[in-house]
């Protein structure tokens, strides 16, 4: 795993908003290696976003602005749904 992915993985688990950590952390563990540069950029943009807003976008409680509405966000939403189905 390269340095960028390691840093993103660390940040995904340690945002300080536990509900979001429990979605983004496992997503990073499972999917970060398969993301291309555009996917990594989109993931990093989400990590730079406001916790409450990102959580609302990931859980479909609010629409994400166009610049955040990416295939990566769709992958995170699908991952969250799969996690919830397993519970």
Buried (B, 14 or more C-beta within 10 A) or exposed (E): EEEEBEEBBEBBEEBEBEEBBEBBBBBBEEBBEEBEEEBBEBBBBBBEBEBEBBBBBBBEEEEBEEEBEBEBBEBBBEBBEEBEEEE
